[in-house]
Amino acid sequence: MIDKNQFTDKVRITIKAGAGGDGMNSFKAYKGKPACGPDGGDGGKGGDVYFVGDKDMNDLLCFRFKNKYVAEDGKAGGTNLCTGKSGEDLYIKMPLGTLVKDYETGRILCDVFQDGEVKLIAKGGRGGKGNVHFATSRRHAPNFAQKGEKTEAHIVQLELKVIADVGIVGFPNVGKSTLLSKISAARPKIANYHFTTLSPNLGVVRCYDDSFVAADIPGLIEGAAQGAGLGHAFLKHIERTRMLCHVVDVSGVEGRDPVEDFQKINEELASYSEKLAALPQVIACNKTDIFGADKNYERFVKAYGKDYPIFPISAVDGGGTDELLRGIVEILKTLPPVEPVPVEEYAFENESETSFEIGRDGDAFVVTGGLVDMLCRNVVLSDPDSMSYFQKVLRDRGVIKKLSERGCKEGDTVVVGDVEFDFVL
């Protein structure tokens, strides 16, 4: 059973663009004058598949309930040169920050980054040509039409990386979620035990005329980069942030040393990614309102005060948070905006109609590829004109020559799609 409250940031789905509609094989007919010439219309184009950025989506949970998406096929062509209706394009909404990868190759297809951004993922098949296109000066009544272009299903992997200006990091139970709830309208779950937060929480923070997006990142403990705690699952969500707000518990009520805690978290960030280790940081020394915290705070400032901006705060009552926010805003003004992952965007296309490969199946030579798919759509075995076209294409496209080079001799069996014949030079 799927937990509807579970945060989902990685899923696999299957997508398929619509197939093209078949061309029509028909002839004009008038009273007393049957078969007055071809008038078969073309088939409609299959629908494309698009991904659309949606700022109102927070994770990929919906794709665990439905993981197959198929665009509409094109309709067949009609008589009297009527073209078939094209299939409806399919638009699939995605949360911002979703990387789309081809599951088989790992190739990044696109990065859905902005709200309303539309990304083409798979192209629909072309509609087949009606028999009117195959009429020539010598062939007045072609009794065949082209079938629509078929499409293949593709498995894509969706990986969500939260887009935020500031990532709030630190050990469990140091007050990250409490801080986010005080500085924004976000309402994360807050409780006095470790791993209360099980998913990144986002909040828009306003500081006078400025604003930024902050993300509370859960699960960082020693060994997080190697998979300890929840860190391995959520460290990737810090990769898009422009800077970090490192929350440290200076009260020492849990028996931990804040100086060591800060060092350990930074070691985990560096172990996971050099980029994370290089991000600018401000330090929020939390729980300064607890008795005895002042001594730890003095030690902490002595250890790190020369290298980082440090702000004493009490996240419970909001003490010191105004100064912290002003410090964050000043740093953000000096940093470049968040950018999408630089990728050469790619959409699944149907195989080229000129490509072919020759393999062996026992003693037979088997020709496969886009050229074969095209011939299967065009050729009608029972029609002599269609078979003549088939043989001509094999010669013109170099298939016969390539078969000879591969050692195919006269009388050997050749298989091209559904057609099997003896090789003749």
VENPERA-V903432 format. One record per run of one state. SS is the DSSP state (h for helix, s for strand, l for the rest). FROM is the first residue (numbers start at 1). TO is the last residue. If there is no record, write none. Layout:
BEGIN
SS_FROM_TO ; SS_FROM_TO
END
This chain:
BEGIN
l_1_9 ; s_10_16 ; l_17_26 ; s_27_27 ; l_28_29 ; s_30_30 ; l_31_32 ; s_33_33 ; l_34_37 ; s_38_38 ; l_39_48 ; s_49_54 ; l_55_61 ; h_62_65 ; l_66_67 ; s_68_70 ; l_71_89 ; s_90_95 ; l_96_97 ; s_98_102 ; l_103_107 ; s_108_112 ; l_113_117 ; s_118_122 ; l_123_130 ; h_131_134 ; l_135_152 ; s_153_160 ; l_161_165 ; s_166_169 ; l_170_175 ; h_176_183 ; s_184_184 ; l_185_200 ; s_201_207 ; l_208_209 ; s_210_216 ; l_217_223 ; h_224_226 ; l_227_230 ; h_231_238 ; l_239_242 ; s_243_249 ; l_250_257 ; h_258_272 ; l_273_273 ; h_274_277 ; l_278_279 ; s_280_286 ; l_287_292 ; h_293_304 ; l_305_308 ; s_309_312 ; l_313_313 ; s_314_314 ; l_315_318 ; s_319_319 ; l_320_320 ; h_321_332 ; l_333_347 ; s_348_348 ; l_349_356 ; s_357_361 ; l_362_363 ; s_364_368 ; l_369_369 ; h_370_378 ; l_379_383 ; h_384_396 ; l_397_398 ; h_399_405 ; l_406_412 ; s_413_416 ; l_417_418 ; s_419_422 ; l_423_425
END
